[in-house]
Amino acid sequence: MADAPLEIRRNDEQSRFEAPVPEDGQATLAYRKVRDGVLDYVSTKVPPEARGKGIAGKLVREALDWARDENYKVIPTCSYVDAWIRRHPDYQDLVAEE
């Protein structure tokens, strides 16, 4: 199971990225549209039993890659997203000017 790819989907109705995790749990990265071309990534949640497996990082990468593909800038309100971007400077160009 550890080698199984993480299935991440975008749920536009609930404004979040979702990934099923073991034990019927779900990891999420929630966002909201702030203005044209700018999204706020507000929270990243992973069930306690699934933490430490890189799931949050995969959610963030997927969400940022989607933002780049759709020409969005992001506001990393979520502290995890903010820290992830700081560790991956190739994504720094996606951070919106305030």
Buried (B, 14 or more C-beta within 10 A) or exposed (E): EEEEEBEBEBEEEEBBBBBBBEEEBEBBBBBEEBEEEBBBBBBBBBBEEBEEBEBBBBBBBBBBEBBBEEEBBBBBBBEBBBEBBEEEEEBEEBBBEE
